[in-house]
Amino acid sequence: MTRAPANLLALRSLLLTHLDNAPGPDDLEPEEVGIVGDPAHRGGYHCGSDRVVPNDYSVVESPRDRAGLTLDAAALDVGGFEVRSGGRTNTLPSFSLWCVGQCVANAADTGDIREIIYSPDGSTVKRWDRLGKRSTGDSSHRWHTHFSFFRDAIKAGRDQRPLFRRYLSSIGLLEDDDMTPQEHNWLATVHKNLTVLDGRNPIGQIYTRMAEGRDETGAPVTGNWNLRAMTAQLTALQSTLNALAGKDFTDEEAIVQGVLAGLTPEEIAAAIPPTIAKQVADELARRLVA
């Protein structure tokens, strides 16, 4: 029988832990988060090898799916919610748009997601498809969002929680202590690289304070200020890019200027990937002493 794999059960548990009983008029209920299709369901990522159909798109369109076909389902449905956190109201449409935005940006923790079927407004149904084969979905996706995962990732037991942890962190429902060791290491690397700039310009000074847990006055800050500050900066960067996405720029320089005009030094620093932060720091240091 088609079964719910451990990695998707862990993802389901993560979402329910933080969105069920969350403050707001409509939290996420357990019956609204599903993995395996009902007994009549045939074909698609909610089905394992016993329920796929001939030429099933969830098998034949990608070698990753063909190689990963088992009895495990490879999809997650998330129902509607409206919770208040981080000073704003967070809903299924805003959650879906955030996840799609991360996939469009090809964030590292989205590589196992094949598609997202969702509604940005509770009326129109859209589909983001990594393979670029479809762009629509049925009307049921007006009130739930569907995530398909490449079957080889499910077969391998790969953890699918990091993207969703980032979302919960971005809205203030997941604290620093809930991060995985890999996420802690990533933040530590960012801080280590960027604090090379300390004393040379404001970006380095800001990140030194973040690394040491101090505010702009030098006073200690308790709790998880470091993670919240970085999350706010990355969120601001995403908002700026979203605002620019609908504009018609005639050249690359206009795009660059449009992005930079809406960013503070803190936001620019937060957006530098760990792999190149040291190179940026070295180059800035070289220019400042030249």
Long-range contacts (C-beta under 8 A, 24 or more apart in sequence): 1-48, 1-50, 1-71, 2-36, 2-37, 2-46, 2-47, 2-48, 2-50, 2-51, 2-71, 2-72, 2-73, 3-36, 3-48, 3-71, 3-72, 3-73, 4-35, 4-36, 4-72, 4-73, 5-35, 5-72, 5-73, 5-74, 5-154, 5-157, 6-157, 7-154, 7-157, 7-158, 7-159, 7-160, 8-35, 8-73, 8-74, 8-75, 8-76, 8-149, 8-154, 8-160, 9-35, 10-159, 10-160, 10-161, 11-76, 11-160, 11-161, 11-164, 12-76, 14-161, 14-164, 14-165, 14-168, 15-78, 15-164, 15-168, 18-168, 18-173, 18-174, 19-81, 19-83, 19-168, 19-173, 22-81, 22-83, 22-84, 22-85, 22-173, 23-83, 23-84, 23-85, 24-81, 24-82, 24-83, 24-84, 24-85, 24-89, 24-90, 25-82, 26-80, 26-81, 26-82, 26-83, 27-81, 27-83, 28-78, 28-79, 28-80, 28-81, 28-83, 29-79, 31-79, 32-77, 32-78, 32-79, 32-80, 32-81, 32-144, 33-76, 33-77, 33-78, 33-79, 34-76, 34-77, 35-73, 35-75, 35-76, 35-77, 36-73, 37-73, 44-75, 44-148, 45-73, 45-74, 45-75, 45-114, 45-148, 45-149, 45-151, 46-73, 46-74, 46-75, 46-77, 47-73, 48-72, 48-73, 57-133, 58-148, 58-151, 59-151, 61-131, 61-133, 62-114, 62-131, 62-150, 64-114, 64-150, 64-151, 64-152, 64-153, 65-114, 65-150, 65-151, 65-152, 66-151, 67-151, 67-152, 67-155, 68-150, 68-151, 68-152, 68-153, 68-154, 68-155, 68-156, 69-151, 69-155, 70-151, 70-154, 70-155, 72-151, 72-154, 72-155, 73-154, 74-148, 74-149, 74-150, 74-151, 74-153, 74-154, 75-146, 75-147, 75-148, 75-149, 76-146, 76-147, 76-149, 77-144, 77-145, 77-146, 77-147, 78-144, 78-145, 78-147, 79-143, 79-144, 80-143, 80-144, 83-171, 83-173, 85-171, 85-172, 85-173, 86-170, 86-171, 86-172, 86-173, 87-172, 88-171, 90-171, 92-119, 92-143, 92-144, 92-145, 93-118, 93-119, 93-120, 93-121, 93-122, 95-145, 95-167, 96-120, 96-145, 98-167, 98-170, 98-238, 99-145, 99-147, 99-163, 99-167, 100-128, 101-238, 101-242, 102-163, 102-166, 103-128, 103-130, 104-128, 107-163, 109-162, 109-163, 109-166, 110-163, 112-149, 112-150, 112-153, 112-158, 112-160, 113-147, 113-148, 113-149, 113-150, 113-163, 114-148, 114-149, 114-150, 115-146, 115-147, 115-148, 116-145, 116-146, 116-147, 116-148, 117-141, 117-145, 117-146, 118-145, 118-146, 119-143, 119-145, 169-227, 169-231, 170-231, 170-234, 170-235, 172-228, 175-223, 175-224, 175-227, 176-224, 176-226, 176-227, 177-224, 179-227, 186-274, 187-226, 187-227, 187-230, 189-274, 189-277, 190-230, 190-270, 190-272, 190-274, 190-277, 191-226, 193-272, 193-274, 193-277, 193-278, 193-281, 194-269, 194-272, 194-277, 194-281, 196-278, 196-281, 196-282, 196-285, 197-281, 197-284, 197-285, 200-284, 200-285, 200-288, 201-265, 201-284, 201-288, 202-265, 203-265, 203-266, 203-268, 203-269, 204-281, 206-265, 206-266, 206-269, 207-269, 229-266, 230-270, 233-264, 233-266, 233-267, 233-269, 233-270, 233-271, 234-267, 234-270, 234-271, 236-263, 236-264, 236-267, 237-263, 237-267, 237-270, 237-271, 240-267
